[in-house]
Amino acid sequence: MMSSIIEAVLKELNKYDIESVEEVYLTVGEMTYLGSEQLEFAYEILTQDSILKGSKLVIETEKIEVMCNNCGYTGGIKYLESGEEDESYHTQLPIISCPQCSSQVEVVKGRSCVVKSVKAVERDV
């Protein structure tokens, strides 16, 4: 995943005369299950031989938001509470349903991973 993100950023940066990159801003949805620490580690390793070397990866988490066609609810979901003895909870996907009427919902936010912006320094002409 991080290789694809870096490739897309570098492709966009090739359109400009960039001296250096300071920060890359990434929005990661909760439902992607991409861990910030893993993304940051992969970013640091995979940018070593590019103009992105030394830049900071800034990650913003996008909360899950759902929409219910049955009752009209739009908003966040409820999370299942897990007892400490149930370690398998972290590897299972939660059942997402309307917190008001328990109907099926459409996930409208929280599934994407998007580069929001890049803070770069252009070369002086």
Phi, psi and omega per residue, in radians:
M1 nan -0.840 -3.109
M2 -1.139 -0.589 3.087
S3 -1.049 -0.734 3.129
S4 -1.156 -0.691 3.124
I5 -1.115 -0.839 -3.140
I6 -1.086 -0.742 3.120
E7 -1.038 -0.760 3.132
A8 -1.144 -0.723 3.127
V9 -1.127 -0.804 -3.135
L10 -1.108 -0.668 3.106
K11 -1.075 -0.759 3.110
E12 -1.170 -0.732 -3.126
L13 -1.131 -0.472 3.121
N14 -1.096 -0.276 3.137
K15 -1.389 -0.161 -3.052
Y16 -2.202 2.860 3.082
D17 -1.666 1.491 -3.023
I18 -1.693 2.305 3.069
E19 -1.500 -0.786 3.138
S20 -2.745 2.860 3.092
V21 -2.069 2.279 -3.127
E22 -1.662 -0.786 -3.084
E23 -2.569 2.581 3.015
V24 -2.135 2.155 -3.098
Y25 -1.753 2.178 -3.066
L26 -2.166 2.345 3.019
T27 -1.868 2.172 -3.081
V28 -2.130 2.109 3.125
G29 -1.262 2.546 3.136
E30 -1.015 -0.586 -3.084
M31 -1.366 -0.061 3.071
T32 -1.364 -0.385 -3.114
Y33 1.014 0.529 3.058
L34 -1.596 2.114 -3.112
G35 -1.400 2.373 -3.131
S36 -1.025 -0.774 -3.112
E37 -1.099 -0.715 3.133
Q38 -1.178 -0.718 3.111
L39 -1.110 -0.757 3.136
E40 -1.107 -0.733 3.131
F41 -1.116 -0.834 3.137
A42 -1.088 -0.685 3.127
Y43 -1.068 -0.811 -3.129
E44 -1.061 -0.762 -3.117
I45 -1.218 -0.802 -3.016
L46 -1.359 -0.190 -3.137
T47 -1.748 0.032 -3.054
Q48 -0.998 -0.596 -3.076
D49 -1.890 0.612 -3.106
S50 -2.482 3.059 3.102
I51 -1.136 -0.259 3.123
L52 -1.401 -0.153 -3.105
K53 -0.972 2.264 3.113
G54 1.495 -0.121 3.110
S55 -1.364 2.791 -3.102
K56 -1.753 2.368 3.032
L57 -1.632 2.084 3.140
V58 -1.872 2.074 -3.061
I59 -1.952 2.224 3.049
E60 -1.947 2.290 3.137
T61 -1.563 2.300 3.080
E62 -1.726 2.045 -3.139
K63 -1.154 2.699 3.078
I64 -1.273 2.300 3.042
E65 -2.259 2.385 -3.112
V66 -2.149 2.840 3.069
M67 -2.305 2.287 -3.129
C68 -1.814 2.127 3.109
N69 -1.369 -0.245 -3.130
N70 -1.401 -0.925 -3.061
C71 -1.937 -0.111 3.108
G72 1.540 0.046 3.138
Y73 -1.074 2.398 2.979
T74 -2.358 2.201 3.123
G75 2.798 -2.785 -3.094
G76 -1.316 3.069 3.135
I77 -1.926 2.897 2.996
K78 -1.632 2.548 3.140
Y79 -1.811 2.474 3.077
L80 -1.205 2.337 3.070
E81 -1.463 2.352 -3.123
S82 -2.016 2.341 3.038
G83 -1.273 2.703 -3.119
E84 -1.068 -0.455 -3.110
E85 -1.338 -0.239 -3.093
D86 -1.756 1.466 -3.106
E87 -1.334 -0.294 -3.104
S88 -1.257 -0.281 -3.105
Y89 -0.954 -0.665 -3.055
H90 -1.242 -0.264 3.129
T91 -1.808 -0.042 -3.136
Q92 -1.817 2.556 3.080
L93 -1.424 2.358 3.110
P94 -1.270 2.670 3.034
I95 -1.434 2.138 -3.081
I96 -1.795 2.081 3.085
S97 -2.471 2.972 -3.095
C98 -1.110 2.211 3.139
P99 -1.225 -0.216 -3.141
Q100 -1.711 -0.761 -3.053
C101 -2.139 -0.001 3.121
S102 1.164 0.235 3.094
S103 -1.344 2.942 3.050
Q104 -1.149 2.604 -3.120
V105 -2.240 2.872 3.008
E106 -1.832 2.264 3.099
V107 -1.391 2.115 -3.108
V108 -1.882 -0.279 3.077
K109 -2.561 2.665 3.042
G110 1.848 0.068 -3.111
R111 -1.885 -0.057 -3.001
S112 -1.847 2.881 3.022
C113 -2.372 1.923 -2.965
V114 -2.302 2.391 2.971
V115 -1.384 2.014 -3.109
K116 -1.447 -0.735 3.124
S117 -2.884 2.926 3.100
V118 -2.328 2.265 3.087
K119 -1.715 1.937 -3.069
A120 -2.272 2.825 3.098
V121 -1.954 2.132 3.112
E122 -1.453 2.671 3.098
R123 -1.228 2.541 3.041
D124 -1.293 2.429 -3.119
V125 -1.515 nan nan
